Amino acid sequence: MVTIAKYPDGTKREKSKTTKLQAKGNKKRAERMLSEYIREIKEELTKECQPKSSFSNEISHGLHKDMLFADYLLEWLEL
């Protein structure tokens, strides 16, 4: 089985996995394995593509999501 995943930044990554099945008489089993493999790949991609934000830590330090840089500097100078 070979899958090619396209990431949001435009890069492509190819992954392959062997089924270890004979070619004859295993079509349905191979299709089930392929659908399971695609599900695993999708889960992996969603985990990789999610932004890793430390915003929860930043809130405790007085930062806000829509805060201007100048406001941040003023707050920083007060510390």
mmCIF file of the N, C-alpha and C atoms, coordinates in Angstrom:
data_MODEL
# 
_entry.id   MODEL 
# 
loop_
_atom_site.group_PDB 
_atom_site.id 
_atom_site.type_symbol 
_atom_site.label_atom_id 
_atom_site.label_alt_id 
_atom_site.label_comp_id 
_atom_site.label_asym_id 
_atom_site.label_entity_id 
_atom_site.label_seq_id 
_atom_site.pdbx_PDB_ins_code 
_atom_site.Cartn_x 
_atom_site.Cartn_y 
_atom_site.Cartn_z 
_atom_site.occupancy 
_atom_site.B_iso_or_equiv 
_atom_site.pdbx_formal_charge 
_atom_site.auth_seq_id 
_atom_site.auth_comp_id 
_atom_site.auth_asym_id 
_atom_site.auth_atom_id 
_atom_site.pdbx_PDB_model_num 
ATOM 1   N N  . MET A 1 1  ? 0.848   -1.154  0.000  1.00 0.00 ? 1  MET A N  1 
ATOM 2   C CA . MET A 1 1  ? 0.000   0.000   0.000  1.00 0.00 ? 1  MET A CA 1 
ATOM 3   C C  . MET A 1 1  ? 0.904   1.230   0.000  1.00 0.00 ? 1  MET A C  1 
ATOM 4   N N  . VAL A 1 2  ? 0.574   2.169   -0.831 1.00 0.00 ? 2  VAL A N  1 
ATOM 5   C CA . VAL A 1 2  ? 1.336   3.411   -0.913 1.00 0.00 ? 2  VAL A CA 1 
ATOM 6   C C  . VAL A 1 2  ? 0.360   4.573   -0.806 1.00 0.00 ? 2  VAL A C  1 
ATOM 7   N N  . THR A 1 3  ? 0.670   5.527   0.056  1.00 0.00 ? 3  THR A N  1 
ATOM 8   C CA . THR A 1 3  ? -0.149  6.729   0.179  1.00 0.00 ? 3  THR A CA 1 
ATOM 9   C C  . THR A 1 3  ? 0.752   7.944   -0.022 1.00 0.00 ? 3  THR A C  1 
ATOM 10  N N  . ILE A 1 4  ? 0.186   8.972   -0.612 1.00 0.00 ? 4  ILE A N  1 
ATOM 11  C CA . ILE A 1 4  ? 0.890   10.232  -0.790 1.00 0.00 ? 4  ILE A CA 1 
ATOM 12  C C  . ILE A 1 4  ? 0.049   11.305  -0.124 1.00 0.00 ? 4  ILE A C  1 
ATOM 13  N N  . ALA A 1 5  ? 0.617   11.939  0.889  1.00 0.00 ? 5  ALA A N  1 
ATOM 14  C CA . ALA A 1 5  ? -0.099  12.963  1.649  1.00 0.00 ? 5  ALA A CA 1 
ATOM 15  C C  . ALA A 1 5  ? 0.422   14.333  1.251  1.00 0.00 ? 5  ALA A C  1 
ATOM 16  N N  . LYS A 1 6  ? -0.502  15.262  1.026  1.00 0.00 ? 6  LYS A N  1 
ATOM 17  C CA . LYS A 1 6  ? -0.135  16.638  0.703  1.00 0.00 ? 6  LYS A CA 1 
ATOM 18  C C  . LYS A 1 6  ? -0.431  17.511  1.917  1.00 0.00 ? 6  LYS A C  1 
ATOM 19  N N  . TYR A 1 7  ? 0.581   18.212  2.396  1.00 0.00 ? 7  TYR A N  1 
ATOM 20  C CA . TYR A 1 7  ? 0.467   19.056  3.574  1.00 0.00 ? 7  TYR A CA 1 
ATOM 21  C C  . TYR A 1 7  ? 0.031   20.463  3.179  1.00 0.00 ? 7  TYR A C  1 
ATOM 22  N N  . PRO A 1 8  ? -0.512  21.223  4.142  1.00 0.00 ? 8  PRO A N  1 
ATOM 23  C CA . PRO A 1 8  ? -0.973  22.583  3.840  1.00 0.00 ? 8  PRO A CA 1 
ATOM 24  C C  . PRO A 1 8  ? 0.122   23.502  3.303  1.00 0.00 ? 8  PRO A C  1 
ATOM 25  N N  . ASP A 1 9  ? 1.384   23.230  3.663  1.00 0.00 ? 9  ASP A N  1 
ATOM 26  C CA . ASP A 1 9  ? 2.470   24.080  3.168  1.00 0.00 ? 9  ASP A CA 1 
ATOM 27  C C  . ASP A 1 9  ? 2.912   23.699  1.757  1.00 0.00 ? 9  ASP A C  1 
ATOM 28  N N  . GLY A 1 10 ? 2.245   22.714  1.144  1.00 0.00 ? 10 GLY A N  1 
ATOM 29  C CA . GLY A 1 10 ? 2.525   22.335  -0.238 1.00 0.00 ? 10 GLY A CA 1 
ATOM 30  C C  . GLY A 1 10 ? 3.459   21.152  -0.396 1.00 0.00 ? 10 GLY A C  1 
ATOM 31  N N  . THR A 1 11 ? 4.067   20.680  0.673  1.00 0.00 ? 11 THR A N  1 
ATOM 32  C CA . THR A 1 11 ? 4.972   19.539  0.574  1.00 0.00 ? 11 THR A CA 1 
ATOM 33  C C  . THR A 1 11 ? 4.172   18.245  0.492  1.00 0.00 ? 11 THR A C  1 
ATOM 34  N N  . LYS A 1 12 ? 4.790   17.254  -0.126 1.00 0.00 ? 12 LYS A N  1 
ATOM 35  C CA . LYS A 1 12 ? 4.168   15.934  -0.235 1.00 0.00 ? 12 LYS A CA 1 
ATOM 36  C C  . LYS A 1 12 ? 5.057   14.922  0.452  1.00 0.00 ? 12 LYS A C  1 
ATOM 37  N N  . ARG A 1 13 ? 4.412   13.965  1.106  1.00 0.00 ? 13 ARG A N  1 
ATOM 38  C CA . ARG A 1 13 ? 5.142   12.903  1.782  1.00 0.00 ? 13 ARG A CA 1 
ATOM 39  C C  . ARG A 1 13 ? 4.541   11.565  1.382  1.00 0.00 ? 13 ARG A C  1 
ATOM 40  N N  . GLU A 1 14 ? 5.397   10.647  0.992  1.00 0.00 ? 14 GLU A N  1 
ATOM 41  C CA . GLU A 1 14 ? 4.940   9.327   0.562  1.00 0.00 ? 14 GLU A CA 1 
ATOM 42  C C  . GLU A 1 14 ? 5.254   8.311   1.655  1.00 0.00 ? 14 GLU A C  1 
ATOM 43  N N  . LYS A 1 15 ? 4.262   7.477   1.950  1.00 0.00 ? 15 LYS A N  1 
ATOM 44  C CA . LYS A 1 15 ? 4.428   6.401   2.928  1.00 0.00 ? 15 LYS A CA 1 
ATOM 45  C C  . LYS A 1 15 ? 3.975   5.099   2.294  1.00 0.00 ? 15 LYS A C  1 
ATOM 46  N N  . SER A 1 16 ? 4.628   4.033   2.683  1.00 0.00 ? 16 SER A N  1 
ATOM 47  C CA . SER A 1 16 ? 4.220   2.724   2.165  1.00 0.00 ? 16 SER A CA 1 
ATOM 48  C C  . SER A 1 16 ? 4.223   1.706   3.301  1.00 0.00 ? 16 SER A C  1 
ATOM 49  N N  . LYS A 1 17 ? 3.409   0.683   3.111  1.00 0.00 ? 17 LYS A N  1 
ATOM 50  C CA . LYS A 1 17 ? 3.280   -0.380  4.108  1.00 0.00 ? 17 LYS A CA 1 
ATOM 51  C C  . LYS A 1 17 ? 2.943   -1.662  3.361  1.00 0.00 ? 17 LYS A C  1 
ATOM 52  N N  . THR A 1 18 ? 3.600   -2.726  3.725  1.00 0.00 ? 18 THR A N  1 
ATOM 53  C CA . THR A 1 18 ? 3.338   -4.007  3.066  1.00 0.00 ? 18 THR A CA 1 
ATOM 54  C C  . THR A 1 18 ? 2.145   -4.705  3.716  1.00 0.00 ? 18 THR A C  1 
ATOM 55  N N  . THR A 1 19 ? 1.380   -5.420  2.905  1.00 0.00 ? 19 THR A N  1 
ATOM 56  C CA . THR A 1 19 ? 0.235   -6.165  3.421  1.00 0.00 ? 19 THR A CA 1 
ATOM 57  C C  . THR A 1 19 ? 0.618   -7.596  3.794  1.00 0.00 ? 19 THR A C  1 
ATOM 58  N N  . LYS A 1 20 ? 1.682   -8.090  3.218  1.00 0.00 ? 20 LYS A N  1 
ATOM 59  C CA . LYS A 1 20 ? 2.148   -9.465  3.408  1.00 0.00 ? 20 LYS A CA 1 
ATOM 60  C C  . LYS A 1 20 ? 1.072   -10.480 3.003  1.00 0.00 ? 20 LYS A C  1 
ATOM 61  N N  . LEU A 1 21 ? 0.251   -10.083 2.034  1.00 0.00 ? 21 LEU A N  1 
ATOM 62  C CA . LEU A 1 21 ? -0.790  -10.967 1.528  1.00 0.00 ? 21 LEU A CA 1 
ATOM 63  C C  . LEU A 1 21 ? -0.428  -11.425 0.117  1.00 0.00 ? 21 LEU A C  1 
ATOM 64  N N  . GLN A 1 22 ? -0.925  -12.598 -0.249 1.00 0.00 ? 22 GLN A N  1 
ATOM 65  C CA . GLN A 1 22 ? -0.767  -13.036 -1.625 1.00 0.00 ? 22 GLN A CA 1 
ATOM 66  C C  . GLN A 1 22 ? -1.681  -12.196 -2.506 1.00 0.00 ? 22 GLN A C  1 
ATOM 67  N N  . ALA A 1 23 ? -1.293  -12.026 -3.752 1.00 0.00 ? 23 ALA A N  1 
ATOM 68  C CA . ALA A 1 23 ? -2.057  -11.172 -4.658 1.00 0.00 ? 23 ALA A CA 1 
ATOM 69  C C  . ALA A 1 23 ? -3.409  -11.787 -4.995 1.00 0.00 ? 23 ALA A C  1 
ATOM 70  N N  . LYS A 1 24 ? -3.477  -13.074 -5.037 1.00 0.00 ? 24 LYS A N  1 
ATOM 71  C CA . LYS A 1 24 ? -4.704  -13.749 -5.450 1.00 0.00 ? 24 LYS A CA 1 
ATOM 72  C C  . LYS A 1 24 ? -5.572  -14.102 -4.253 1.00 0.00 ? 24 LYS A C  1 
ATOM 73  N N  . GLY A 1 25 ? -6.846  -13.701 -4.303 1.00 0.00 ? 25 GLY A N  1 
ATOM 74  C CA . GLY A 1 25 ? -7.820  -14.109 -3.297 1.00 0.00 ? 25 GLY A CA 1 
ATOM 75  C C  . GLY A 1 25 ? -7.864  -13.273 -2.034 1.00 0.00 ? 25 GLY A C  1 
ATOM 76  N N  . ASN A 1 26 ? -7.217  -12.144 -2.007 1.00 0.00 ? 26 ASN A N  1 
ATOM 77  C CA . ASN A 1 26 ? -7.189  -11.326 -0.794 1.00 0.00 ? 26 ASN A CA 1 
ATOM 78  C C  . ASN A 1 26 ? -7.621  -9.889  -1.039 1.00 0.00 ? 26 ASN A C  1 
ATOM 79  N N  . LYS A 1 27 ? -8.439  -9.670  -2.047 1.00 0.00 ? 27 LYS A N  1 
ATOM 80  C CA . LYS A 1 27 ? -8.832  -8.314  -2.411 1.00 0.00 ? 27 LYS A CA 1 
ATOM 81  C C  . LYS A 1 27 ? -9.586  -7.622  -1.274 1.00 0.00 ? 27 LYS A C  1 
ATOM 82  N N  . LYS A 1 28 ? -10.580 -8.260  -0.704 1.00 0.00 ? 28 LYS A N  1 
ATOM 83  C CA . LYS A 1 28 ? -11.387 -7.646  0.356  1.00 0.00 ? 28 LYS A CA 1 
ATOM 84  C C  . LYS A 1 28 ? -10.554 -7.378  1.609  1.00 0.00 ? 28 LYS A C  1 
ATOM 85  N N  . ARG A 1 29 ? -9.704  -8.316  1.952  1.00 0.00 ? 29 ARG A N  1 
ATOM 86  C CA . ARG A 1 29 ? -8.840  -8.135  3.117  1.00 0.00 ? 29 ARG A CA 1 
ATOM 87  C C  . ARG A 1 29 ? -7.870  -6.972  2.894  1.00 0.00 ? 29 ARG A C  1 
ATOM 88  N N  . ALA A 1 30 ? -7.328  -6.878  1.693  1.00 0.00 ? 30 ALA A N  1 
ATOM 89  C CA . ALA A 1 30 ? -6.420  -5.777  1.369  1.00 0.00 ? 30 ALA A CA 1 
ATOM 90  C C  . ALA A 1 30 ? -7.150  -4.432  1.378  1.00 0.00 ? 30 ALA A C  1 
ATOM 91  N N  . GLU A 1 31 ? -8.388  -4.416  0.902  1.00 0.00 ? 31 GLU A N  1 
ATOM 92  C CA . GLU A 1 31 ? -9.173  -3.176  0.925  1.00 0.00 ? 31 GLU A CA 1 
ATOM 93  C C  . GLU A 1 31 ? -9.457  -2.729  2.352  1.00 0.00 ? 31 GLU A C  1 
ATOM 94  N N  . ARG A 1 32 ? -9.769  -3.681  3.237  1.00 0.00 ? 32 ARG A N  1 
ATOM 95  C CA . ARG A 1 32 ? -9.979  -3.341  4.650  1.00 0.00 ? 32 ARG A CA 1 
ATOM 96  C C  . ARG A 1 32 ? -8.702  -2.796  5.276  1.00 0.00 ? 32 ARG A C  1 
ATOM 97  N N  . MET A 1 33 ? -7.588  -3.427  4.960  1.00 0.00 ? 33 MET A N  1 
ATOM 98  C CA . MET A 1 33 ? -6.304  -2.965  5.481  1.00 0.00 ? 33 MET A CA 1 
ATOM 99  C C  . MET A 1 33 ? -5.984  -1.561  4.966  1.00 0.00 ? 33 MET A C  1 
ATOM 100 N N  . LEU A 1 34 ? -6.306  -1.300  3.705  1.00 0.00 ? 34 LEU A N  1 
ATOM 101 C CA . LEU A 1 34 ? -6.055  0.010   3.122  1.00 0.00 ? 34 LEU A CA 1 
ATOM 102 C C  . LEU A 1 34 ? -6.905  1.081   3.788  1.00 0.00 ? 34 LEU A C  1 
ATOM 103 N N  . SER A 1 35 ? -8.183  0.815   4.015  1.00 0.00 ? 35 SER A N  1 
ATOM 104 C CA . SER A 1 35 ? -9.043  1.808   4.662  1.00 0.00 ? 35 SER A CA 1 
ATOM 105 C C  . SER A 1 35 ? -8.575  2.085   6.094  1.00 0.00 ? 35 SER A C  1 
ATOM 106 N N  . GLU A 1 36 ? -8.129  1.062   6.808  1.00 0.00 ? 36 GLU A N  1 
ATOM 107 C CA . GLU A 1 36 ? -7.594  1.245   8.156  1.00 0.00 ? 36 GLU A CA 1 
ATOM 108 C C  . GLU A 1 36 ? -6.298  2.068   8.115  1.00 0.00 ? 36 GLU A C  1 
ATOM 109 N N  . TYR A 1 37 ? -5.450  1.790   7.140  1.00 0.00 ? 37 TYR A N  1 
ATOM 110 C CA . TYR A 1 37 ? -4.185  2.507   6.990  1.00 0.00 ? 37 TYR A CA 1 
ATOM 111 C C  . TYR A 1 37 ? -4.438  3.984   6.663  1.00 0.00 ? 37 TYR A C  1 
ATOM 112 N N  . ILE A 1 38 ? -5.410  4.250   5.813  1.00 0.00 ? 38 ILE A N  1 
ATOM 113 C CA . ILE A 1 38 ? -5.753  5.633   5.458  1.00 0.00 ? 38 ILE A CA 1 
ATOM 114 C C  . ILE A 1 38 ? -6.286  6.368   6.686  1.00 0.00 ? 38 ILE A C  1 
ATOM 115 N N  . ARG A 1 39 ? -7.087  5.705   7.501  1.00 0.00 ? 39 ARG A N  1 
ATOM 116 C CA . ARG A 1 39 ? -7.606  6.317   8.724  1.00 0.00 ? 39 ARG A CA 1 
ATOM 117 C C  . ARG A 1 39 ? -6.453  6.683   9.665  1.00 0.00 ? 39 ARG A C  1 
ATOM 118 N N  . GLU A 1 40 ? -5.483  5.777   9.809  1.00 0.00 ? 40 GLU A N  1 
ATOM 119 C CA . GLU A 1 40 ? -4.324  6.048   10.662 1.00 0.00 ? 40 GLU A CA 1 
ATOM 120 C C  . GLU A 1 40 ? -3.517  7.232   10.143 1.00 0.00 ? 40 GLU A C  1 
ATOM 121 N N  . ILE A 1 41 ? -3.334  7.293   8.825  1.00 0.00 ? 41 ILE A N  1 
ATOM 122 C CA . ILE A 1 41 ? -2.575  8.388   8.209  1.00 0.00 ? 41 ILE A CA 1 
ATOM 123 C C  . ILE A 1 41 ? -3.295  9.716   8.447  1.00 0.00 ? 41 ILE A C  1 
ATOM 124 N N  . LYS A 1 42 ? -4.628  9.727   8.277  1.00 0.00 ? 42 LYS A N  1 
ATOM 125 C CA . LYS A 1 42 ? -5.393  10.964  8.485  1.00 0.00 ? 42 LYS A CA 1 
ATOM 126 C C  . LYS A 1 42 ? -5.267  11.446  9.922  1.00 0.00 ? 42 LYS A C  1 
ATOM 127 N N  . GLU A 1 43 ? -5.332  10.534  10.888 1.00 0.00 ? 43 GLU A N  1 
ATOM 128 C CA . GLU A 1 43 ? -5.180  10.916  12.286 1.00 0.00 ? 43 GLU A CA 1 
ATOM 129 C C  . GLU A 1 43 ? -3.797  11.503  12.538 1.00 0.00 ? 43 GLU A C  1 
ATOM 130 N N  . GLU A 1 44 ? -2.783  10.874  11.952 1.00 0.00 ? 44 GLU A N  1 
ATOM 131 C CA . GLU A 1 44 ? -1.412  11.346  12.105 1.00 0.00 ? 44 GLU A CA 1 
ATOM 132 C C  . GLU A 1 44 ? -1.240  12.738  11.501 1.00 0.00 ? 44 GLU A C  1 
ATOM 133 N N  . LEU A 1 45 ? -1.838  12.952  10.331 1.00 0.00 ? 45 LEU A N  1 
ATOM 134 C CA . LEU A 1 45 ? -1.718  14.250  9.669  1.00 0.00 ? 45 LEU A CA 1 
ATOM 135 C C  . LEU A 1 45 ? -2.425  15.347  10.450 1.00 0.00 ? 45 LEU A C  1 
ATOM 136 N N  . THR A 1 46 ? -3.584  15.043  11.006 1.00 0.00 ? 46 THR A N  1 
ATOM 137 C CA . THR A 1 46 ? -4.287  16.069  11.768 1.00 0.00 ? 46 THR A CA 1 
ATOM 138 C C  . THR A 1 46 ? -3.511  16.439  13.029 1.00 0.00 ? 46 THR A C  1 
ATOM 139 N N  . LYS A 1 47 ? -2.838  15.468  13.636 1.00 0.00 ? 47 LYS A N  1 
ATOM 140 C CA . LYS A 1 47 ? -2.012  15.771  14.807 1.00 0.00 ? 47 LYS A CA 1 
ATOM 141 C C  . LYS A 1 47 ? -0.816  16.624  14.422 1.00 0.00 ? 47 LYS A C  1 
ATOM 142 N N  . GLU A 1 48 ? -0.184  16.326  13.272 1.00 0.00 ? 48 GLU A N  1 
ATOM 143 C CA . GLU A 1 48 ? 0.993   17.075  12.833 1.00 0.00 ? 48 GLU A CA 1 
ATOM 144 C C  . GLU A 1 48 ? 0.641   18.482  12.385 1.00 0.00 ? 48 GLU A C  1 
ATOM 145 N N  . CYS A 1 49 ? -0.531  18.659  11.790 1.00 0.00 ? 49 CYS A N  1 
ATOM 146 C CA . CYS A 1 49 ? -0.888  19.951  11.212 1.00 0.00 ? 49 CYS A CA 1 
ATOM 147 C C  . CYS A 1 49 ? -1.541  20.899  12.204 1.00 0.00 ? 49 CYS A C  1 
ATOM 148 N N  . GLN A 1 50 ? -1.903  20.422  13.378 1.00 0.00 ? 50 GLN A N  1 
ATOM 149 C CA . GLN A 1 50 ? -2.506  21.301  14.364 1.00 0.00 ? 50 GLN A CA 1 
ATOM 150 C C  . GLN A 1 50 ? -1.444  22.227  14.921 1.00 0.00 ? 50 GLN A C  1 
ATOM 151 N N  . PRO A 1 51 ? -1.771  23.514  15.044 1.00 0.00 ? 51 PRO A N  1 
ATOM 152 C CA . PRO A 1 51 ? -0.777  24.455  15.574 1.00 0.00 ? 51 PRO A CA 1 
ATOM 153 C C  . PRO A 1 51 ? -0.457  24.146  17.029 1.00 0.00 ? 51 PRO A C  1 
ATOM 154 N N  . LYS A 1 52 ? 0.808   24.193  17.335 1.00 0.00 ? 52 LYS A N  1 
ATOM 155 C CA . LYS A 1 52 ? 1.249   23.952  18.698 1.00 0.00 ? 52 LYS A CA 1 
ATOM 156 C C  . LYS A 1 52 ? 1.376   25.304  19.372 1.00 0.00 ? 52 LYS A C  1 
ATOM 157 N N  . SER A 1 53 ? 0.366   25.656  20.117 1.00 0.00 ? 53 SER A N  1 
ATOM 158 C CA . SER A 1 53 ? 0.314   26.977  20.719 1.00 0.00 ? 53 SER A CA 1 
ATOM 159 C C  . SER A 1 53 ? 0.542   26.885  22.211 1.00 0.00 ? 53 SER A C  1 
ATOM 160 N N  . SER A 1 54 ? 1.300   27.811  22.700 1.00 0.00 ? 54 SER A N  1 
ATOM 161 C CA . SER A 1 54 ? 1.474   27.923  24.147 1.00 0.00 ? 54 SER A CA 1 
ATOM 162 C C  . SER A 1 54 ? 0.683   29.116  24.650 1.00 0.00 ? 54 SER A C  1 
ATOM 163 N N  . PHE A 1 55 ? -0.411  29.410  23.965 1.00 0.00 ? 55 PHE A N  1 
ATOM 164 C CA . PHE A 1 55 ? -1.220  30.583  24.300 1.00 0.00 ? 55 PHE A CA 1 
ATOM 165 C C  . PHE A 1 55 ? -1.772  30.497  25.715 1.00 0.00 ? 55 PHE A C  1 
ATOM 166 N N  . SER A 1 56 ? -2.076  29.294  26.186 1.00 0.00 ? 56 SER A N  1 
ATOM 167 C CA . SER A 1 56 ? -2.589  29.159  27.543 1.00 0.00 ? 56 SER A CA 1 
ATOM 168 C C  . SER A 1 56 ? -1.554  29.631  28.561 1.00 0.00 ? 56 SER A C  1 
ATOM 169 N N  . ASN A 1 57 ? -0.268  29.410  28.282 1.00 0.00 ? 57 ASN A N  1 
ATOM 170 C CA . ASN A 1 57 ? 0.786   29.900  29.160 1.00 0.00 ? 57 ASN A CA 1 
ATOM 171 C C  . ASN A 1 57 ? 0.939   31.414  29.044 1.00 0.00 ? 57 ASN A C  1 
ATOM 172 N N  . GLU A 1 58 ? 0.712   31.932  27.840 1.00 0.00 ? 58 GLU A N  1 
ATOM 173 C CA . GLU A 1 58 ? 0.889   33.358  27.606 1.00 0.00 ? 58 GLU A CA 1 
ATOM 174 C C  . GLU A 1 58 ? -0.181  34.185  28.316 1.00 0.00 ? 58 GLU A C  1 
ATOM 175 N N  . ILE A 1 59 ? -1.374  33.648  28.471 1.00 0.00 ? 59 ILE A N  1 
ATOM 176 C CA . ILE A 1 59 ? -2.461  34.393  29.111 1.00 0.00 ? 59 ILE A CA 1 
ATOM 177 C C  . ILE A 1 59 ? -2.088  34.725  30.551 1.00 0.00 ? 59 ILE A C  1 
ATOM 178 N N  . SER A 1 60 ? -1.427  33.806  31.221 1.00 0.00 ? 60 SER A N  1 
ATOM 179 C CA . SER A 1 60 ? -1.060  34.057  32.608 1.00 0.00 ? 60 SER A CA 1 
ATOM 180 C C  . SER A 1 60 ? -0.003  35.151  32.732 1.00 0.00 ? 60 SER A C  1 
ATOM 181 N N  . HIS A 1 61 ? 0.703   35.458  31.650 1.00 0.00 ? 61 HIS A N  1 
ATOM 182 C CA . HIS A 1 61 ? 1.730   36.500  31.672 1.00 0.00 ? 61 HIS A CA 1 
ATOM 183 C C  . HIS A 1 61 ? 1.199   37.838  31.170 1.00 0.00 ? 61 HIS A C  1 
ATOM 184 N N  . GLY A 1 62 ? -0.101  37.988  31.018 1.00 0.00 ? 62 GLY A N  1 
ATOM 185 C CA . GLY A 1 62 ? -0.686  39.254  30.627 1.00 0.00 ? 62 GLY A CA 1 
ATOM 186 C C  . GLY A 1 62 ? -0.805  39.461  29.128 1.00 0.00 ? 62 GLY A C  1 
ATOM 187 N N  . LEU A 1 63 ? -0.536  38.455  28.336 1.00 0.00 ? 63 LEU A N  1 
ATOM 188 C CA . LEU A 1 63 ? -0.684  38.582  26.894 1.00 0.00 ? 63 LEU A CA 1 
ATOM 189 C C  . LEU A 1 63 ? -2.117  38.259  26.491 1.00 0.00 ? 63 LEU A C  1 
ATOM 190 N N  . HIS A 1 64 ? -2.549  38.882  25.430 1.00 0.00 ? 64 HIS A N  1 
ATOM 191 C CA . HIS A 1 64 ? -3.873  38.615  24.894 1.00 0.00 ? 64 HIS A CA 1 
ATOM 192 C C  . HIS A 1 64 ? -3.758  38.325  23.410 1.00 0.00 ? 64 HIS A C  1 
ATOM 193 N N  . LYS A 1 65 ? -4.687  37.573  22.903 1.00 0.00 ? 65 LYS A N  1 
ATOM 194 C CA . LYS A 1 65 ? -4.628  37.151  21.504 1.00 0.00 ? 65 LYS A CA 1 
ATOM 195 C C  . LYS A 1 65 ? -4.650  38.341  20.543 1.00 0.00 ? 65 LYS A C  1 
ATOM 196 N N  . ASP A 1 66 ? -5.420  39.358  20.852 1.00 0.00 ? 66 ASP A N  1 
ATOM 197 C CA . ASP A 1 66 ? -5.541  40.500  19.946 1.00 0.00 ? 66 ASP A CA 1 
ATOM 198 C C  . ASP A 1 66 ? -4.751  41.717  20.442 1.00 0.00 ? 66 ASP A C  1 
ATOM 199 N N  . MET A 1 67 ? -3.757  41.480  21.288 1.00 0.00 ? 67 MET A N  1 
ATOM 200 C CA . MET A 1 67 ? -2.961  42.564  21.864 1.00 0.00 ? 67 MET A CA 1 
ATOM 201 C C  . MET A 1 67 ? -1.976  43.126  20.837 1.00 0.00 ? 67 MET A C  1 
ATOM 202 N N  . LEU A 1 68 ? -1.842  44.435  20.785 1.00 0.00 ? 68 LEU A N  1 
ATOM 203 C CA . LEU A 1 68 ? -0.871  45.074  19.917 1.00 0.00 ? 68 LEU A CA 1 
ATOM 204 C C  . LEU A 1 68 ? 0.525   44.972  20.538 1.00 0.00 ? 68 LEU A C  1 
ATOM 205 N N  . PHE A 1 69 ? 1.524   44.963  19.670 1.00 0.00 ? 69 PHE A N  1 
ATOM 206 C CA . PHE A 1 69 ? 2.898   44.847  20.152 1.00 0.00 ? 69 PHE A CA 1 
ATOM 207 C C  . PHE A 1 69 ? 3.275   46.026  21.051 1.00 0.00 ? 69 PHE A C  1 
ATOM 208 N N  . ALA A 1 70 ? 2.841   47.220  20.689 1.00 0.00 ? 70 ALA A N  1 
ATOM 209 C CA . ALA A 1 70 ? 3.136   48.409  21.491 1.00 0.00 ? 70 ALA A CA 1 
ATOM 210 C C  . ALA A 1 70 ? 2.543   48.282  22.889 1.00 0.00 ? 70 ALA A C  1 
ATOM 211 N N  . ASP A 1 71 ? 1.328   47.748  22.981 1.00 0.00 ? 71 ASP A N  1 
ATOM 212 C CA . ASP A 1 71 ? 0.702   47.541  24.290 1.00 0.00 ? 71 ASP A CA 1 
ATOM 213 C C  . ASP A 1 71 ? 1.476   46.518  25.109 1.00 0.00 ? 71 ASP A C  1 
ATOM 214 N N  . TYR A 1 72 ? 1.971   45.474  24.431 1.00 0.00 ? 72 TYR A N  1 
ATOM 215 C CA . TYR A 1 72 ? 2.779   44.468  25.113 1.00 0.00 ? 72 TYR A CA 1 
ATOM 216 C C  . TYR A 1 72 ? 4.052   45.092  25.679 1.00 0.00 ? 72 TYR A C  1 
ATOM 217 N N  . LEU A 1 73 ? 4.708   45.945  24.874 1.00 0.00 ? 73 LEU A N  1 
ATOM 218 C CA . LEU A 1 73 ? 5.938   46.585  25.347 1.00 0.00 ? 73 LEU A CA 1 
ATOM 219 C C  . LEU A 1 73 ? 5.680   47.464  26.565 1.00 0.00 ? 73 LEU A C  1 
ATOM 220 N N  . LEU A 1 74 ? 4.561   48.207  26.536 1.00 0.00 ? 74 LEU A N  1 
ATOM 221 C CA . LEU A 1 74 ? 4.223   49.039  27.686 1.00 0.00 ? 74 LEU A CA 1 
ATOM 222 C C  . LEU A 1 74 ? 3.999   48.189  28.934 1.00 0.00 ? 74 LEU A C  1 
ATOM 223 N N  . GLU A 1 75 ? 3.336   47.068  28.768 1.00 0.00 ? 75 GLU A N  1 
ATOM 224 C CA . GLU A 1 75 ? 3.079   46.172  29.893 1.00 0.00 ? 75 GLU A CA 1 
ATOM 225 C C  . GLU A 1 75 ? 4.379   45.542  30.368 1.00 0.00 ? 75 GLU A C  1 
ATOM 226 N N  . TRP A 1 76 ? 5.253   45.206  29.460 1.00 0.00 ? 76 TRP A N  1 
ATOM 227 C CA . TRP A 1 76 ? 6.525   44.592  29.795 1.00 0.00 ? 76 TRP A CA 1 
ATOM 228 C C  . TRP A 1 76 ? 7.397   45.576  30.566 1.00 0.00 ? 76 TRP A C  1 
ATOM 229 N N  . LEU A 1 77 ? 7.392   46.839  30.163 1.00 0.00 ? 77 LEU A N  1 
ATOM 230 C CA . LEU A 1 77 ? 8.191   47.847  30.841 1.00 0.00 ? 77 LEU A CA 1 
ATOM 231 C C  . LEU A 1 77 ? 7.718   48.077  32.280 1.00 0.00 ? 77 LEU A C  1 
ATOM 232 N N  . GLU A 1 78 ? 6.432   47.877  32.531 1.00 0.00 ? 78 GLU A N  1 
ATOM 233 C CA . GLU A 1 78 ? 5.891   48.048  33.866 1.00 0.00 ? 78 GLU A CA 1 
ATOM 234 C C  . GLU A 1 78 ? 6.348   46.939  34.809 1.00 0.00 ? 78 GLU A C  1 
ATOM 235 N N  . LEU A 1 79 ? 6.694   45.776  34.277 1.00 0.00 ? 79 LEU A N  1 
ATOM 236 C CA . LEU A 1 79 ? 7.120   44.659  35.118 1.00 0.00 ? 79 LEU A CA 1 
ATOM 237 C C  . LEU A 1 79 ? 8.458   44.986  35.675 1.00 0.00 ? 79 LEU A C  1 
# 
